[in-house]
Amino acid sequence: MFFWIIVAIVSLYVVIAASAVIEVMLDNHQPAETIAWILVIMTIPVIGLLFYYFFGQDIRRERVLSRKQLDQLTHKLLSKHVSIEEPYEIPEADRQLVRWLEQQNNALHFTQNEIDTYTNGEDFILNLLQDIRQAQHHVHMEFFIFENDSIGNLVRDALVEASKRGVEVRLIYDDVGCWGVSTHFFLDMRKAGIQTVNFLPVHFHRLAHRINYRNHRKLVVIDGYIGYIGGMNIAKRYVRPTKGKTWYDTEIRIKGTGTYGIQLLFLLDWLFATKEIISEPSYYAPVPQSNGPKILMQIVSSAPFSQWPTIMMSYNKIIHTARKSILIQTPYFMPTPSLIEALQTAALSGVKVQIMLPEKPGGFWMTWCNRSYFGDILKAGVEIYLYTKGMLHSKVLVADDHFCSIGSANMDFRSMLDTFEDSAFIYNDDFALSYRKQFDKALQDCQKIEFQEWKRRGKRRRIIESFVRILSPMF
């Protein structure tokens, strides 16, 4: 009797596993990702199947927002409520990408902008707190991580104070990103008048469809004309890293019409999470005309349900069309095949490609995931630098000392295909050159990986790289 029970259980598991394999194939992931999931399901009994159930299923076929809802918040809304900018002729070199992003991503272009750049958390937090304390109408915040620590408490207290003086405060936080934070932390904010929303909350019956598709964005809008976008979350480690190590990240503060793009993205996510449409003109404050230089920019977004992986496709185009140089900073380097090919093609065509990664991106597994891709690009002439001073968390791409992308998207499968991401695309020589100086300064704290030395690495390292390479598309 016991024997037949075991046979029945094994048979049932085989049927379920086979169904999961078929579903993986029908999801039409990247081939490498499909193979990785099939290997996990077939070679790690039970655990592999559970892992796929919780992390691997695809929600891209779901209709999340209707066309009517999107229209209410995109071109029609912006053209009605924002102030009209002076005529601006988009440079011919940028025109094709700008127009494509306007048509496919609703990423309108703006030119009346002042931009400040922060590469350490202390500057970011101090300026953010000052802006919150001066807010008069509203504060909108959206973060993947909002910790209940000394920095999180400082920001929370500033938000509570703003709410008490009549400022509308809205906060979107990611459920998985804030798993370690007590729900009472956010409940207390609600009691103080702050409207808080838990993005894609994970309940068991919906876990498989929600846990893998996270909101990785980091956005702030204050009074409709001041905005923040970049890679920094609200947590103490961004300001006071442990063990004497620095935390290098990049966040920009925009004062101007570019904030309208950040506001639009926040309100779309608010609609997604709450079904509430916010479209009053007061959320797009008029920006005084500036006599300063025009800084052309777009706020570009990507999401797992989007028709196109916009940020990945844009990066491909930018890398392919670069003529002189490409600078990249990313903490996690597990690029899609198309990005690998673009980087190889650029380097082989004589473009100087420099990629900066953290020496220790966080744990044994992530270190080897990053390094499993080094050989592909080193052999094409790409230069790789490991930041040794601490954690490098910036997500930046600079091309030809003219274009600069700063946002939340890592150069890995997950950011390119599976998570809600954002980036400020800035088309301006002076700004790009200023970031090149930041990059060159950080190079002083880096170790360059030499290809000849890399080829001499031991067999054990090669085996580990080959193993994690198979599974890396899932992480």
Secondary structure, 3 states (H helix, E strand, C coil): CHHHHHHHHHHHHHHHHHHHHHHHHHCCCCHHHHHHHHHHHHHCCCHHHHHHHHHCCCCCCCCCCCHHHHHHHCHHHHHHHCCCCCCCCCCHHHHHHHHHHHHHHCCCEECCEEEEEECCHHHHHHHHHHHHHHCCCEEEEEECCECCCHHHHHHHHHHHHHHHCCCEEEEEEECCCCCCCCHHHHHHHHHCCCEEEEECCCCHHHHHHHCCCCECCEEEEECCCEEEEECCCECHHHCCCHHHCEEECCEEEEEECHHHHHHHHHHHHHHHHHCCCCCCHHHCCCCCCCCCCCCEEEEEEECCCCCCCHHHHHHHHHHHHCCCEEEEECCCEECCHHHHHHHHHHHHCCCEEEEEEECCCCHHHHHHHHHCCHHHHHCCCCEEEEECCEEECCCEEEECCCEEEEECCCEEHHHHHHCEEEEEEEECHHHHHHHHHHHHHHHCCEEEECHHHHHCCCHHHHHHHHHHHHHHHHC
